[in-house]
Amino acid sequence: MTQAPARPDLEDAGPVETALPPLGDTVEPLLLTELPGPRALAHIAFDEQYTSPSLPRAYGIVPVAGEGAVIEDIDGNRFLDFCAGIAVNVTGHCHPDVVDAIQTQAAQLLHYSASDFYLPIYAHLAAELERIAPMKGKTRVFLGNSGAEVVEASVKLARYVTGRQNVVSFYGGFHGRTYGAVSLTGSKAKYHAHFGPLLPGVYHVPYGSEGLDELEQRIFHRLMPASEFAAVVVEPIQGEGGIVVPDDDFLPRLRRICDEHGILLVADEVQSGMGRTGTMWAIEHWGVEPDVLVTAKGLASGMPVGAMIAKEPLMTWGPGAHGSTFGGNPVSCAAALATIKLLEGGLMENAVVRGHQVLRALEPLVDQYPGIVRDVRGKGLFIGVQFDSGAIAADVEHEAFRRGLLVLTAGDDVVRMTPPLVVTEEQTAAAIRVFEAAVEEVARRQ
């Protein structure tokens, strides 16, 4: 047995300032140290001794507390959080209603597997998900632990119910990192490198109407007949691929193709769902009804849970065909129920208003910085700013961090903004000013 690792003595880094306003009342970033600060640097050195080098850390933030749309790091620096743990904390950090639901459930029952037993809160969440699902008829729900897990479940279900093997997904799409999910993923080659062979029977086409031409005119005609395809898995708005909003004909036409050939349409709303675009589900912007919908990230405001919602006639598999020991954990289910209530209580409307505020403010950057900023796009608080190169996007991401704003790159050359849906008008205005300053600094250096 090895000796317990020595943790960094963070007290030697100096005292953290405490005479600050309450965390949730913070409007502007408050930076007390250089970034990363001394405590952060000590922890990063400790972390890098023990954690997997596969973890793609964006920059040197070490968060220890959060409230609303504000994160505090280990040195006491306060940041406006416009990434929300990669679009997860939709109700903000530590929303009191979510915290109360978690604490109440944790005091009653931490775990009992819904895979083998009748866990009451699992069924209650399934009923709520049916109520808010974008399908008109009755549905049934499977709960897992993550987006990747429920994407895997959707492929298993599609193959089971159709008796077919092949699946279509899209270039730029991201569906997870487990074997089936990463086989569907088509956003970056590095996600596939050294992991083959991947799941067979996955065909990729371009995202948008161009890809449907490819599907019908080449894939179905020359490579594999449509009758051999079980499902098409699609993000209604691509997230990790760069906040790509499709042309308006794309999803309705995709629905018609699936109907014509008996193919299941699986909407991957892991990132775009749960109110982020101003509607509960992004696919609702096009009035399209999927056969299966998968969601996770924002479903429980930071607690791990994913859901596959499928039309009831598709749920023909029997006991033991699929399950999960931890899926539908009661504490995560309690957080999800509280999250849905908050989204319907005004947060989706706030996403629309604040999203318009961001887009109106940032769209002029395209004309202001020609050759640097190429596009500003999105729906609700699912926003992407496209730059002339990935290097410029990464520079803007880091300049924003150095100024106290947390954003993330996405796709090849995009900075993505996915703040908590509780973000205020004042916080949004401050974030816009910081982002504009970051773009200005990067443009100055070109």
FENFENQUI-V430161 format. One record per helix or strand of 2 or more residues. SS is the DSSP state (a for helix, b for strand). FROM is the first residue (numbers start at 0). LEN is the number of residues. If there is no record, write none. Layout:
# FENFENQUI-V430161
SS,FROM,LEN
SS,FROM,LEN
This chain:
# FENFENQUI-V430161
a,9,4
a,22,3
a,37,13
b,62,6
b,69,4
b,77,4
a,83,4
a,95,13
a,119,13
b,138,6
a,146,16
b,165,5
a,178,6
a,188,3
b,201,4
a,208,15
a,225,3
b,228,6
b,236,2
b,243,2
a,247,14
b,263,5
a,281,5
b,291,4
a,296,4
b,305,6
a,311,3
a,329,34
a,364,4
b,372,7
b,381,6
a,389,13
b,404,2
b,407,3
b,413,4
a,424,21
